[in-house]
Amino acid sequence: MPKHRPLVAMCEGKDCRKRCGFDKLHDELVKRCDVVDLGCVGICSGPVVVVRPTADEPLVFSKLRKKQHRRDLVAVAVSNSKPSRELRSHSVSGSKRKATLKKVRRQLPAA
């Protein structure tokens, strides 16, 4: 019986791809999660990741460039735990979050 893998969406826009840590973060997420590669979501301070994009309250994070950020993000995505204080400091909120989620929902594959 296949085990459920969590879903995350990751911006693959040009600015996010060139940021420090993008490849390592993408590789870590692919090992443990189903990753939806998105076109630019318009934040441009990446890497930008949306955890549980189909949930009622998805989590949106940006500037995830350090090893600690990768470790914390994977833990949140896989175990459904709350983000650490450090990871929460990289949460996207307000109008940027709303606009990002709108773009993400348009780009998600139909279920």
PDB file as gemmi writes it, atoms N, CA and C in Angstrom:
CRYST1    1.000    1.000    1.000  90.00  90.00  90.00 P 1                      
ATOM      1  N   MET A   1       0.842  -1.167   0.000  1.00  0.00           N  
ATOM      2  CA  MET A   1       0.000   0.000   0.000  1.00  0.00           C  
ATOM      3  C   MET A   1       0.896   1.243   0.000  1.00  0.00           C  
ATOM      4  N   PRO A   2       0.730   2.149  -0.987  1.00  0.00           N  
ATOM      5  CA  PRO A   2       1.596   3.322  -1.051  1.00  0.00           C  
ATOM      6  C   PRO A   2       1.299   4.301   0.084  1.00  0.00           C  
ATOM      7  N   LYS A   3       2.352   4.857   0.619  1.00  0.00           N  
ATOM      8  CA  LYS A   3       2.211   5.822   1.699  1.00  0.00           C  
ATOM      9  C   LYS A   3       1.913   7.191   1.101  1.00  0.00           C  
ATOM     10  N   HIS A   4       1.028   7.926   1.759  1.00  0.00           N  
ATOM     11  CA  HIS A   4       0.671   9.268   1.312  1.00  0.00           C  
ATOM     12  C   HIS A   4       1.887  10.186   1.425  1.00  0.00           C  
ATOM     13  N   ARG A   5       2.155  10.895   0.344  1.00  0.00           N  
ATOM     14  CA  ARG A   5       3.238  11.867   0.346  1.00  0.00           C  
ATOM     15  C   ARG A   5       2.627  13.262   0.389  1.00  0.00           C  
ATOM     16  N   PRO A   6       3.167  14.130   1.230  1.00  0.00           N  
ATOM     17  CA  PRO A   6       2.629  15.487   1.306  1.00  0.00           C  
ATOM     18  C   PRO A   6       2.871  16.248   0.003  1.00  0.00           C  
ATOM     19  N   LEU A   7       2.008  17.216  -0.243  1.00  0.00           N  
ATOM     20  CA  LEU A   7       2.103  18.028  -1.453  1.00  0.00           C  
ATOM     21  C   LEU A   7       2.668  19.405  -1.105  1.00  0.00           C  
ATOM     22  N   VAL A   8       3.672  19.817  -1.869  1.00  0.00           N  
ATOM     23  CA  VAL A   8       4.207  21.173  -1.763  1.00  0.00           C  
ATOM     24  C   VAL A   8       4.330  21.734  -3.173  1.00  0.00           C  
ATOM     25  N   ALA A   9       4.243  23.045  -3.265  1.00  0.00           N  
ATOM     26  CA  ALA A   9       4.416  23.726  -4.546  1.00  0.00           C  
ATOM     27  C   ALA A   9       5.624  24.638  -4.416  1.00  0.00           C  
ATOM     28  N   MET A  10       6.454  24.654  -5.449  1.00  0.00           N  
ATOM     29  CA  MET A  10       7.677  25.437  -5.392  1.00  0.00           C  
ATOM     30  C   MET A  10       7.797  26.282  -6.640  1.00  0.00           C  
ATOM     31  N   CYS A  11       8.081  27.564  -6.441  1.00  0.00           N  
ATOM     32  CA  CYS A  11       8.240  28.479  -7.562  1.00  0.00           C  
ATOM     33  C   CYS A  11       9.496  28.110  -8.342  1.00  0.00           C  
ATOM     34  N   GLU A  12       9.341  27.984  -9.656  1.00  0.00           N  
ATOM     35  CA  GLU A  12      10.451  27.676 -10.546  1.00  0.00           C  
ATOM     36  C   GLU A  12      10.773  28.868 -11.442  1.00  0.00           C  
ATOM     37  N   GLY A  13      10.341  30.051 -11.025  1.00  0.00           N  
ATOM     38  CA  GLY A  13      10.648  31.254 -11.785  1.00  0.00           C  
ATOM     39  C   GLY A  13      12.146  31.503 -11.828  1.00  0.00           C  
ATOM     40  N   LYS A  14      12.566  32.290 -12.794  1.00  0.00           N  
ATOM     41  CA  LYS A  14      13.990  32.546 -13.015  1.00  0.00           C  
ATOM     42  C   LYS A  14      14.677  33.106 -11.769  1.00  0.00           C  
ATOM     43  N   ASP A  15      14.048  34.058 -11.092  1.00  0.00           N  
ATOM     44  CA  ASP A  15      14.672  34.664  -9.914  1.00  0.00           C  
ATOM     45  C   ASP A  15      14.784  33.670  -8.759  1.00  0.00           C  
ATOM     46  N   CYS A  16      13.795  32.823  -8.576  1.00  0.00           N  
ATOM     47  CA  CYS A  16      13.868  31.827  -7.499  1.00  0.00           C  
ATOM     48  C   CYS A  16      14.926  30.773  -7.802  1.00  0.00           C  
ATOM     49  N   ARG A  17      14.997  30.341  -9.057  1.00  0.00           N  
ATOM     50  CA  ARG A  17      15.968  29.297  -9.433  1.00  0.00           C  
ATOM     51  C   ARG A  17      17.403  29.737  -9.206  1.00  0.00           C  
ATOM     52  N   LYS A  18      17.689  31.017  -9.392  1.00  0.00           N  
ATOM     53  CA  LYS A  18      19.076  31.473  -9.266  1.00  0.00           C  
ATOM     54  C   LYS A  18      19.472  31.771  -7.818  1.00  0.00           C  
ATOM     55  N   ARG A  19      18.541  31.707  -6.895  1.00  0.00           N  
ATOM     56  CA  ARG A  19      18.837  32.011  -5.493  1.00  0.00           C  
ATOM     57  C   ARG A  19      19.628  30.890  -4.841  1.00  0.00           C  
ATOM     58  N   CYS A  20      20.421  31.299  -3.873  1.00  0.00           N  
ATOM     59  CA  CYS A  20      21.228  30.361  -3.101  1.00  0.00           C  
ATOM     60  C   CYS A  20      20.325  29.326  -2.430  1.00  0.00           C  
ATOM     61  N   GLY A  21      20.663  28.082  -2.563  1.00  0.00           N  
ATOM     62  CA  GLY A  21      19.940  27.027  -1.877  1.00  0.00           C  
ATOM     63  C   GLY A  21      18.759  26.449  -2.632  1.00  0.00           C  
ATOM     64  N   PHE A  22      18.413  26.994  -3.804  1.00  0.00           N  
ATOM     65  CA  PHE A  22      17.246  26.513  -4.534  1.00  0.00           C  
ATOM     66  C   PHE A  22      17.364  25.028  -4.870  1.00  0.00           C  
ATOM     67  N   ASP A  23      18.476  24.641  -5.487  1.00  0.00           N  
ATOM     68  CA  ASP A  23      18.635  23.246  -5.914  1.00  0.00           C  
ATOM     69  C   ASP A  23      18.616  22.282  -4.737  1.00  0.00           C  
ATOM     70  N   LYS A  24      19.286  22.656  -3.650  1.00  0.00           N  
ATOM     71  CA  LYS A  24      19.313  21.780  -2.474  1.00  0.00           C  
ATOM     72  C   LYS A  24      17.919  21.643  -1.869  1.00  0.00           C  
ATOM     73  N   LEU A  25      17.193  22.752  -1.791  1.00  0.00           N  
ATOM     74  CA  LEU A  25      15.839  22.705  -1.249  1.00  0.00           C  
ATOM     75  C   LEU A  25      14.935  21.849  -2.126  1.00  0.00           C  
ATOM     76  N   HIS A  26      15.013  22.037  -3.426  1.00  0.00           N  
ATOM     77  CA  HIS A  26      14.195  21.258  -4.362  1.00  0.00           C  
ATOM     78  C   HIS A  26      14.500  19.771  -4.216  1.00  0.00           C  
ATOM     79  N   ASP A  27      15.783  19.425  -4.146  1.00  0.00           N  
ATOM     80  CA  ASP A  27      16.176  18.021  -4.009  1.00  0.00           C  
ATOM     81  C   ASP A  27      15.660  17.414  -2.703  1.00  0.00           C  
ATOM     82  N   GLU A  28      15.750  18.154  -1.607  1.00  0.00           N  
ATOM     83  CA  GLU A  28      15.247  17.665  -0.318  1.00  0.00           C  
ATOM     84  C   GLU A  28      13.742  17.435  -0.360  1.00  0.00           C  
ATOM     85  N   LEU A  29      13.016  18.355  -0.969  1.00  0.00           N  
ATOM     86  CA  LEU A  29      11.560  18.217  -1.036  1.00  0.00           C  
ATOM     87  C   LEU A  29      11.150  17.044  -1.919  1.00  0.00           C  
ATOM     88  N   VAL A  30      11.819  16.864  -3.048  1.00  0.00           N  
ATOM     89  CA  VAL A  30      11.466  15.782  -3.968  1.00  0.00           C  
ATOM     90  C   VAL A  30      11.656  14.415  -3.313  1.00  0.00           C  
ATOM     91  N   LYS A  31      12.637  14.288  -2.428  1.00  0.00           N  
ATOM     92  CA  LYS A  31      12.882  13.015  -1.733  1.00  0.00           C  
ATOM     93  C   LYS A  31      11.701  12.604  -0.862  1.00  0.00           C  
ATOM     94  N   ARG A  32      11.002  13.585  -0.277  1.00  0.00           N  
ATOM     95  CA  ARG A  32       9.996  13.280   0.741  1.00  0.00           C  
ATOM     96  C   ARG A  32       8.583  13.739   0.418  1.00  0.00           C  
ATOM     97  N   CYS A  33       8.427  14.539  -0.626  1.00  0.00           N  
ATOM     98  CA  CYS A  33       7.120  15.132  -0.926  1.00  0.00           C  
ATOM     99  C   CYS A  33       6.823  15.042  -2.421  1.00  0.00           C  
ATOM    100  N   ASP A  34       5.550  15.212  -2.757  1.00  0.00           N  
ATOM    101  CA  ASP A  34       5.172  15.416  -4.143  1.00  0.00           C  
ATOM    102  C   ASP A  34       5.301  16.908  -4.395  1.00  0.00           C  
ATOM    103  N   VAL A  35       6.156  17.286  -5.335  1.00  0.00           N  
ATOM    104  CA  VAL A  35       6.446  18.689  -5.582  1.00  0.00           C  
ATOM    105  C   VAL A  35       5.807  19.112  -6.902  1.00  0.00           C  
ATOM    106  N   VAL A  36       5.021  20.173  -6.843  1.00  0.00           N  
ATOM    107  CA  VAL A  36       4.455  20.782  -8.041  1.00  0.00           C  
ATOM    108  C   VAL A  36       5.342  21.965  -8.375  1.00  0.00           C  
ATOM    109  N   ASP A  37       5.963  21.937  -9.546  1.00  0.00           N  
ATOM    110  CA  ASP A  37       6.803  23.033  -9.985  1.00  0.00           C  
ATOM    111  C   ASP A  37       5.920  24.096 -10.615  1.00  0.00           C  
ATOM    112  N   LEU A  38       6.012  25.302 -10.082  1.00  0.00           N  
ATOM    113  CA  LEU A  38       5.156  26.392 -10.523  1.00  0.00           C  
ATOM    114  C   LEU A  38       5.927  27.381 -11.384  1.00  0.00           C  
ATOM    115  N   GLY A  39       5.202  28.066 -12.251  1.00  0.00           N  
ATOM    116  CA  GLY A  39       5.775  29.223 -12.915  1.00  0.00           C  
ATOM    117  C   GLY A  39       5.925  30.312 -11.869  1.00  0.00           C  
ATOM    118  N   CYS A  40       6.491  31.422 -12.251  1.00  0.00           N  
ATOM    119  CA  CYS A  40       6.735  32.516 -11.306  1.00  0.00           C  
ATOM    120  C   CYS A  40       5.452  32.877 -10.565  1.00  0.00           C  
ATOM    121  N   VAL A  41       5.561  32.988  -9.233  1.00  0.00           N  
ATOM    122  CA  VAL A  41       4.412  33.382  -8.421  1.00  0.00           C  
ATOM    123  C   VAL A  41       4.463  34.859  -8.054  1.00  0.00           C  
ATOM    124  N   GLY A  42       5.507  35.552  -8.468  1.00  0.00           N  
ATOM    125  CA  GLY A  42       5.555  36.995  -8.354  1.00  0.00           C  
ATOM    126  C   GLY A  42       6.138  37.578  -7.083  1.00  0.00           C  
ATOM    127  N   ILE A  43       6.687  36.762  -6.198  1.00  0.00           N  
ATOM    128  CA  ILE A  43       7.288  37.309  -4.989  1.00  0.00           C  
ATOM    129  C   ILE A  43       8.751  37.682  -5.240  1.00  0.00           C  
ATOM    130  N   CYS A  44       9.454  36.863  -5.975  1.00  0.00           N  
ATOM    131  CA  CYS A  44      10.836  37.131  -6.399  1.00  0.00           C  
ATOM    132  C   CYS A  44      11.793  37.372  -5.239  1.00  0.00           C  
ATOM    133  N   SER A  45      11.586  36.703  -4.158  1.00  0.00           N  
ATOM    134  CA  SER A  45      12.556  36.702  -3.057  1.00  0.00           C  
ATOM    135  C   SER A  45      12.684  35.270  -2.577  1.00  0.00           C  
ATOM    136  N   GLY A  46      12.987  34.413  -3.511  1.00  0.00           N  
ATOM    137  CA  GLY A  46      12.905  32.995  -3.284  1.00  0.00           C  
ATOM    138  C   GLY A  46      14.144  32.382  -2.689  1.00  0.00           C  
ATOM    139  N   PRO A  47      14.103  31.083  -2.596  1.00  0.00           N  
ATOM    140  CA  PRO A  47      13.055  30.203  -3.063  1.00  0.00           C  
ATOM    141  C   PRO A  47      11.737  30.406  -2.306  1.00  0.00           C  
ATOM    142  N   VAL A  48      10.642  30.251  -3.055  1.00  0.00           N  
ATOM    143  CA  VAL A  48       9.293  30.382  -2.507  1.00  0.00           C  
ATOM    144  C   VAL A  48       8.644  29.002  -2.534  1.00  0.00           C  
ATOM    145  N   VAL A  49       8.083  28.584  -1.390  1.00  0.00           N  
ATOM    146  CA  VAL A  49       7.450  27.273  -1.276  1.00  0.00           C  
ATOM    147  C   VAL A  49       6.089  27.430  -0.610  1.00  0.00           C  
ATOM    148  N   VAL A  50       5.101  26.691  -1.134  1.00  0.00           N  
ATOM    149  CA  VAL A  50       3.772  26.649  -0.529  1.00  0.00           C  
ATOM    150  C   VAL A  50       3.564  25.225  -0.019  1.00  0.00           C  
ATOM    151  N   VAL A  51       3.400  25.104   1.293  1.00  0.00           N  
ATOM    152  CA  VAL A  51       3.189  23.800   1.925  1.00  0.00           C  
ATOM    153  C   VAL A  51       1.684  23.566   2.027  1.00  0.00           C  
ATOM    154  N   ARG A  52       1.269  22.377   1.620  1.00  0.00           N  
ATOM    155  CA  ARG A  52      -0.155  21.994   1.614  1.00  0.00           C  
ATOM    156  C   ARG A  52      -0.994  22.989   0.798  1.00  0.00           C  
ATOM    157  N   PRO A  53      -0.667  23.164  -0.485  1.00  0.00           N  
ATOM    158  CA  PRO A  53      -1.346  24.177  -1.302  1.00  0.00           C  
ATOM    159  C   PRO A  53      -2.836  23.951  -1.490  1.00  0.00           C  
ATOM    160  N   THR A  54      -3.324  22.739  -1.287  1.00  0.00           N  
ATOM    161  CA  THR A  54      -4.753  22.481  -1.467  1.00  0.00           C  
ATOM    162  C   THR A  54      -5.526  22.557  -0.155  1.00  0.00           C  
ATOM    163  N   ALA A  55      -4.847  22.797   0.949  1.00  0.00           N  
ATOM    164  CA  ALA A  55      -5.507  22.885   2.258  1.00  0.00           C  
ATOM    165  C   ALA A  55      -6.245  24.215   2.391  1.00  0.00           C  
ATOM    166  N   ASP A  56      -7.072  24.303   3.424  1.00  0.00           N  
ATOM    167  CA  ASP A  56      -7.794  25.543   3.687  1.00  0.00           C  
ATOM    168  C   ASP A  56      -6.846  26.687   4.036  1.00  0.00           C  
ATOM    169  N   GLU A  57      -5.793  26.382   4.754  1.00  0.00           N  
ATOM    170  CA  GLU A  57      -4.818  27.397   5.165  1.00  0.00           C  
ATOM    171  C   GLU A  57      -3.407  26.968   4.770  1.00  0.00           C  
ATOM    172  N   PRO A  58      -3.066  27.079   3.481  1.00  0.00           N  
ATOM    173  CA  PRO A  58      -1.713  26.712   3.065  1.00  0.00           C  
ATOM    174  C   PRO A  58      -0.674  27.647   3.690  1.00  0.00           C  
ATOM    175  N   LEU A  59       0.522  27.140   3.844  1.00  0.00           N  
ATOM    176  CA  LEU A  59       1.625  27.918   4.394  1.00  0.00           C  
ATOM    177  C   LEU A  59       2.512  28.387   3.246  1.00  0.00           C  
ATOM    178  N   VAL A  60       2.834  29.669   3.221  1.00  0.00           N  
ATOM    179  CA  VAL A  60       3.664  30.234   2.159  1.00  0.00           C  
ATOM    180  C   VAL A  60       4.931  30.791   2.790  1.00  0.00           C  
ATOM    181  N   PHE A  61       6.086  30.362   2.274  1.00  0.00           N  
ATOM    182  CA  PHE A  61       7.371  30.797   2.789  1.00  0.00           C  
ATOM    183  C   PHE A  61       8.247  31.308   1.657  1.00  0.00           C  
ATOM    184  N   SER A  62       9.091  32.286   1.966  1.00  0.00           N  
ATOM    185  CA  SER A  62      10.050  32.777   0.980  1.00  0.00           C  
ATOM    186  C   SER A  62      11.416  32.951   1.640  1.00  0.00           C  
ATOM    187  N   LYS A  63      12.416  33.169   0.813  1.00  0.00           N  
ATOM    188  CA  LYS A  63      13.806  33.360   1.257  1.00  0.00           C  
ATOM    189  C   LYS A  63      14.311  32.172   2.070  1.00  0.00           C  
ATOM    190  N   LEU A  64      14.036  30.980   1.602  1.00  0.00           N  
ATOM    191  CA  LEU A  64      14.459  29.759   2.298  1.00  0.00           C  
ATOM    192  C   LEU A  64      15.819  29.335   1.762  1.00  0.00           C  
ATOM    193  N   ARG A  65      16.865  29.953   2.269  1.00  0.00           N  
ATOM    194  CA  ARG A  65      18.192  29.794   1.669  1.00  0.00           C  
ATOM    195  C   ARG A  65      19.189  29.032   2.527  1.00  0.00           C  
ATOM    196  N   LYS A  66      18.896  28.806   3.791  1.00  0.00           N  
ATOM    197  CA  LYS A  66      19.851  28.160   4.693  1.00  0.00           C  
ATOM    198  C   LYS A  66      19.489  26.699   4.922  1.00  0.00           C  
ATOM    199  N   LYS A  67      20.489  25.953   5.366  1.00  0.00           N  
ATOM    200  CA  LYS A  67      20.297  24.536   5.678  1.00  0.00           C  
ATOM    201  C   LYS A  67      19.204  24.361   6.729  1.00  0.00           C  
ATOM    202  N   GLN A  68      19.189  25.219   7.745  1.00  0.00           N  
ATOM    203  CA  GLN A  68      18.172  25.149   8.802  1.00  0.00           C  
ATOM    204  C   GLN A  68      16.769  25.371   8.221  1.00  0.00           C  
ATOM    205  N   HIS A  69      16.642  26.273   7.262  1.00  0.00           N  
ATOM    206  CA  HIS A  69      15.346  26.514   6.618  1.00  0.00           C  
ATOM    207  C   HIS A  69      14.876  25.257   5.903  1.00  0.00           C  
ATOM    208  N   ARG A  70      15.787  24.609   5.182  1.00  0.00           N  
ATOM    209  CA  ARG A  70      15.423  23.376   4.463  1.00  0.00           C  
ATOM    210  C   ARG A  70      14.964  22.306   5.434  1.00  0.00           C  
ATOM    211  N   ARG A  71      15.720  22.125   6.491  1.00  0.00           N  
ATOM    212  CA  ARG A  71      15.392  21.096   7.486  1.00  0.00           C  
ATOM    213  C   ARG A  71      14.027  21.375   8.123  1.00  0.00           C  
ATOM    214  N   ASP A  72      13.795  22.620   8.524  1.00  0.00           N  
ATOM    215  CA  ASP A  72      12.521  22.986   9.151  1.00  0.00           C  
ATOM    216  C   ASP A  72      11.352  22.834   8.187  1.00  0.00           C  
ATOM    217  N   LEU A  73      11.544  23.250   6.943  1.00  0.00           N  
ATOM    218  CA  LEU A  73      10.468  23.172   5.959  1.00  0.00           C  
ATOM    219  C   LEU A  73      10.080  21.727   5.683  1.00  0.00           C  
ATOM    220  N   VAL A  74      11.065  20.865   5.513  1.00  0.00           N  
ATOM    221  CA  VAL A  74      10.771  19.453   5.274  1.00  0.00           C  
ATOM    222  C   VAL A  74      10.028  18.858   6.467  1.00  0.00           C  
ATOM    223  N   ALA A  75      10.433  19.207   7.674  1.00  0.00           N  
ATOM    224  CA  ALA A  75       9.752  18.700   8.872  1.00  0.00           C  
ATOM    225  C   ALA A  75       8.295  19.160   8.906  1.00  0.00           C  
ATOM    226  N   VAL A  76       8.037  20.398   8.569  1.00  0.00           N  
ATOM    227  CA  VAL A  76       6.667  20.916   8.555  1.00  0.00           C  
ATOM    228  C   VAL A  76       5.844  20.210   7.485  1.00  0.00           C  
ATOM    229  N   ALA A  77       6.414  20.044   6.311  1.00  0.00           N  
ATOM    230  CA  ALA A  77       5.684  19.418   5.204  1.00  0.00           C  
ATOM    231  C   ALA A  77       5.386  17.950   5.484  1.00  0.00           C  
ATOM    232  N   VAL A  78       6.344  17.228   6.004  1.00  0.00           N  
ATOM    233  CA  VAL A  78       6.202  15.783   6.196  1.00  0.00           C  
ATOM    234  C   VAL A  78       5.384  15.435   7.436  1.00  0.00           C  
ATOM    235  N   SER A  79       5.623  16.126   8.533  1.00  0.00           N  
ATOM    236  CA  SER A  79       4.979  15.730   9.783  1.00  0.00           C  
ATOM    237  C   SER A  79       3.766  16.571  10.140  1.00  0.00           C  
ATOM    238  N   ASN A  80       3.452  17.550   9.301  1.00  0.00           N  
ATOM    239  CA  ASN A  80       2.283  18.408   9.552  1.00  0.00           C  
ATOM    240  C   ASN A  80       2.445  19.197  10.850  1.00  0.00           C  
ATOM    241  N   SER A  81       3.692  19.409  11.264  1.00  0.00           N  
ATOM    242  CA  SER A  81       3.946  20.137  12.508  1.00  0.00           C  
ATOM    243  C   SER A  81       3.896  21.646  12.263  1.00  0.00           C  
ATOM    244  N   LYS A  82       3.947  22.387  13.343  1.00  0.00           N  
ATOM    245  CA  LYS A  82       3.952  23.843  13.235  1.00  0.00           C  
ATOM    246  C   LYS A  82       5.361  24.311  12.868  1.00  0.00           C  
ATOM    247  N   PRO A  83       5.453  25.408  12.122  1.00  0.00           N  
ATOM    248  CA  PRO A  83       6.772  25.935  11.757  1.00  0.00           C  
ATOM    249  C   PRO A  83       7.535  26.456  12.977  1.00  0.00           C  
ATOM    250  N   SER A  84       8.838  26.327  12.934  1.00  0.00           N  
ATOM    251  CA  SER A  84       9.691  26.877  13.980  1.00  0.00           C  
ATOM    252  C   SER A  84       9.640  28.405  13.930  1.00  0.00           C  
ATOM    253  N   ARG A  85      10.146  29.034  14.959  1.00  0.00           N  
ATOM    254  CA  ARG A  85      10.182  30.495  14.993  1.00  0.00           C  
ATOM    255  C   ARG A  85      10.971  31.039  13.794  1.00  0.00           C  
ATOM    256  N   GLU A  86      12.101  30.418  13.516  1.00  0.00           N  
ATOM    257  CA  GLU A  86      12.934  30.851  12.376  1.00  0.00           C  
ATOM    258  C   GLU A  86      12.160  30.736  11.064  1.00  0.00           C  
ATOM    259  N   LEU A  87      11.466  29.618  10.868  1.00  0.00           N  
ATOM    260  CA  LEU A  87      10.707  29.432   9.632  1.00  0.00           C  
ATOM    261  C   LEU A  87       9.518  30.389   9.564  1.00  0.00           C  
ATOM    262  N   ARG A  88       8.864  30.621  10.675  1.00  0.00           N  
ATOM    263  CA  ARG A  88       7.745  31.578  10.704  1.00  0.00           C  
ATOM    264  C   ARG A  88       8.192  32.971  10.286  1.00  0.00           C  
ATOM    265  N   SER A  89       9.448  33.305  10.581  1.00  0.00           N  
ATOM    266  CA  SER A  89       9.952  34.627  10.196  1.00  0.00           C  
ATOM    267  C   SER A  89      10.065  34.761   8.676  1.00  0.00           C  
ATOM    268  N   HIS A  90       9.950  33.659   7.956  1.00  0.00           N  
ATOM    269  CA  HIS A  90      10.004  33.668   6.496  1.00  0.00           C  
ATOM    270  C   HIS A  90       8.622  33.452   5.868  1.00  0.00           C  
ATOM    271  N   SER A  91       7.583  33.532   6.690  1.00  0.00           N  
ATOM    272  CA  SER A  91       6.211  33.400   6.186  1.00  0.00           C  
ATOM    273  C   SER A  91       5.843  34.611   5.348  1.00  0.00           C  
ATOM    274  N   VAL A  92       5.082  34.353   4.316  1.00  0.00           N  
ATOM    275  CA  VAL A  92       4.547  35.428   3.477  1.00  0.00           C  
ATOM    276  C   VAL A  92       3.122  35.668   3.953  1.00  0.00           C  
ATOM    277  N   SER A  93       2.762  36.938   4.142  1.00  0.00           N  
ATOM    278  CA  SER A  93       1.424  37.253   4.632  1.00  0.00           C  
ATOM    279  C   SER A  93       0.821  38.399   3.830  1.00  0.00           C  
ATOM    280  N   GLY A  94      -0.401  38.716   4.164  1.00  0.00           N  
ATOM    281  CA  GLY A  94      -1.081  39.862   3.555  1.00  0.00           C  
ATOM    282  C   GLY A  94      -1.381  39.685   2.080  1.00  0.00           C  
ATOM    283  N   SER A  95      -1.284  40.772   1.355  1.00  0.00           N  
ATOM    284  CA  SER A  95      -1.656  40.766  -0.058  1.00  0.00           C  
ATOM    285  C   SER A  95      -0.725  39.900  -0.901  1.00  0.00           C  
ATOM    286  N   LYS A  96       0.556  39.809  -0.521  1.00  0.00           N  
ATOM    287  CA  LYS A  96       1.489  38.956  -1.270  1.00  0.00           C  
ATOM    288  C   LYS A  96       1.096  37.486  -1.131  1.00  0.00           C  
ATOM    289  N   ARG A  97       0.685  37.088   0.075  1.00  0.00           N  
ATOM    290  CA  ARG A  97       0.253  35.706   0.299  1.00  0.00           C  
ATOM    291  C   ARG A  97      -0.996  35.415  -0.515  1.00  0.00           C  
ATOM    292  N   LYS A  98      -1.951  36.322  -0.466  1.00  0.00           N  
ATOM    293  CA  LYS A  98      -3.206  36.137  -1.186  1.00  0.00           C  
ATOM    294  C   LYS A  98      -2.971  36.023  -2.694  1.00  0.00           C  
ATOM    295  N   ALA A  99      -2.140  36.898  -3.237  1.00  0.00           N  
ATOM    296  CA  ALA A  99      -1.837  36.861  -4.670  1.00  0.00           C  
ATOM    297  C   ALA A  99      -1.079  35.589  -5.046  1.00  0.00           C  
ATOM    298  N   THR A 100      -0.160  35.173  -4.180  1.00  0.00           N  
ATOM    299  CA  THR A 100       0.596  33.945  -4.436  1.00  0.00           C  
ATOM    300  C   THR A 100      -0.330  32.744  -4.459  1.00  0.00           C  
ATOM    301  N   LEU A 101      -1.223  32.639  -3.482  1.00  0.00           N  
ATOM    302  CA  LEU A 101      -2.138  31.494  -3.427  1.00  0.00           C  
ATOM    303  C   LEU A 101      -3.076  31.474  -4.627  1.00  0.00           C  
ATOM    304  N   LYS A 102      -3.489  32.622  -5.093  1.00  0.00           N  
ATOM    305  CA  LYS A 102      -4.338  32.690  -6.279  1.00  0.00           C  
ATOM    306  C   LYS A 102      -3.592  32.127  -7.492  1.00  0.00           C  
ATOM    307  N   LYS A 103      -2.334  32.513  -7.643  1.00  0.00           N  
ATOM    308  CA  LYS A 103      -1.528  32.006  -8.760  1.00  0.00           C  
ATOM    309  C   LYS A 103      -1.262  30.510  -8.615  1.00  0.00           C  
ATOM    310  N   VAL A 104      -1.000  30.079  -7.386  1.00  0.00           N  
ATOM    311  CA  VAL A 104      -0.727  28.665  -7.146  1.00  0.00           C  
ATOM    312  C   VAL A 104      -1.942  27.817  -7.500  1.00  0.00           C  
ATOM    313  N   ARG A 105      -3.116  28.232  -7.077  1.00  0.00           N  
ATOM    314  CA  ARG A 105      -4.343  27.453  -7.344  1.00  0.00           C  
ATOM    315  C   ARG A 105      -4.613  27.354  -8.833  1.00  0.00           C  
ATOM    316  N   ARG A 106      -4.284  28.396  -9.587  1.00  0.00           N  
ATOM    317  CA  ARG A 106      -4.471  28.326 -11.041  1.00  0.00           C  
ATOM    318  C   ARG A 106      -3.501  27.357 -11.689  1.00  0.00           C  
ATOM    319  N   GLN A 107      -2.319  27.205 -11.088  1.00  0.00           N  
ATOM    320  CA  GLN A 107      -1.276  26.376 -11.691  1.00  0.00           C  
ATOM    321  C   GLN A 107      -1.279  24.921 -11.222  1.00  0.00           C  
ATOM    322  N   LEU A 108      -2.023  24.623 -10.154  1.00  0.00           N  
ATOM    323  CA  LEU A 108      -2.078  23.253  -9.670  1.00  0.00           C  
ATOM    324  C   LEU A 108      -2.798  22.363 -10.685  1.00  0.00           C  
ATOM    325  N   PRO A 109      -2.317  21.140 -10.844  1.00  0.00           N  
ATOM    326  CA  PRO A 109      -3.022  20.219 -11.738  1.00  0.00           C  
ATOM    327  C   PRO A 109      -4.410  19.921 -11.194  1.00  0.00           C  
ATOM    328  N   ALA A 110      -5.360  19.750 -12.090  1.00  0.00           N  
ATOM    329  CA  ALA A 110      -6.736  19.450 -11.693  1.00  0.00           C  
ATOM    330  C   ALA A 110      -6.774  18.088 -10.996  1.00  0.00           C  
ATOM    331  N   ALA A 111      -7.514  18.033  -9.908  1.00  0.00           N  
ATOM    332  CA  ALA A 111      -7.605  16.770  -9.145  1.00  0.00           C  
ATOM    333  C   ALA A 111      -8.654  15.868  -9.719  1.00  0.00           C  
TER     334      ALA A 111                                                      
END                                                                             
